Amino acid sequence: MRKAAVRLWWEGVKDSQPIMIGYFPVAVMFGISSRTAGLGAAEALLISVLVFAGASQFALVGMIASGVSFPGALLATAGLNLRHIFYGPAIAPYLGVKGWKQALPLAFGLTDEVFASAIAVLPTRDVQDRAPLMLGLETGAYVSWLLGTVTGALGFQVAADLVPKLVPILSFSLPSLFLVILLPLAKGKGAIPALVAATVAAGLIFCGLSTMALLAGGLAGATAGACLGGDDE
């Protein structure tokens, strides 16, 4: 029984390869962004170990760089992760786990991409095979994210030591990443929440309240998006 579980876990790890390939470069960027925000390599890795949520981690680092208080940053990070509350009940019927001890590790690794892969694969397998497969998917994704974070964080230090002039350039990694993510969404109804967020943040910065700008702008943009409803056809 144990050998079968290990075999299924390893099968899940191999199935996670597309997720691993996608996660690694993003995690490298997170490691670099963490260093440009003033965090150490160990602190960057600790965030990835404990949080393991890409968008939330980038937002957390951005708020730290902007001087947002720790409680405010923690609250915003938790808010970004609220969507995971809906993932658990959606996938739990497929897993057949019993008790929180079995459910907890599976819940921790349930990212967007893992959920999408699992919801496609698990229904095709026997019930007793699903939990080890799911754990394997999550393990591959998690390890890739941690390795990417370490690579980015340590690579930044190497680059700073060898070519100090690169540091000011790398400091633009976080805002440039957010810009790349934002631009495809800033059309139709998507442009309005972005404009609201930018206006609120810019207004607070102009008033000397820069520590509140990112958090307030994000909340304002999210509220505007919720009020507008779905995207345009």
Stockholm file with secondary structure:
# STOCKHOLM 1.0

chainA/1-233         MRKAAVRLWWEGVKDSQPIMIGYFPVAVMFGISSRTAGLGAAEALLISVLVFAGASQFALVGMIASGVSFPGALLATAGLNLRHIFYGPAIAPYLGVKGWKQALPLAFGLTDEVFASAIAVLPTRDVQDRAPLMLGLETGAYVSWLLGTVTGALGFQVAADLVPKLVPILSFSLPSLFLVILLPLAKGKGAIPALVAATVAAGLIFCGLSTMALLAGGLAGATAGACLGGDDE
#=GR chainA/1-233 SS CHHHHHHHHHHHHHHTHHHHHHHHHHHHHHHHHHHHTTCCHHHHHHHHHHTCCHHHHHHHHHHHHHTCCHHHHHHHHHHHTTTHHHHHHHHHHHHCCCSHHHHHHHHHTCCHHHHHHHHHHGGGSCHHHHHHHHHHHHHHHHHHHHHHHHHHHHHHHHHHHHCTTHHHHHTTHHHHHHHHHHGGGCSGGGHHHHHHHHHHHHHHHHTTCHHHHHHHHHHHHHHHHHHHCSCCC
#=GC SS_cons         CHHHHHHHHHHHHHHTHHHHHHHHHHHHHHHHHHHHTTCCHHHHHHHHHHTCCHHHHHHHHHHHHHTCCHHHHHHHHHHHTTTHHHHHHHHHHHHCCCSHHHHHHHHHTCCHHHHHHHHHHGGGSCHHHHHHHHHHHHHHHHHHHHHHHHHHHHHHHHHHHHCTTHHHHHTTHHHHHHHHHHGGGCSGGGHHHHHHHHHHHHHHHHTTCHHHHHHHHHHHHHHHHHHHCSCCC
//
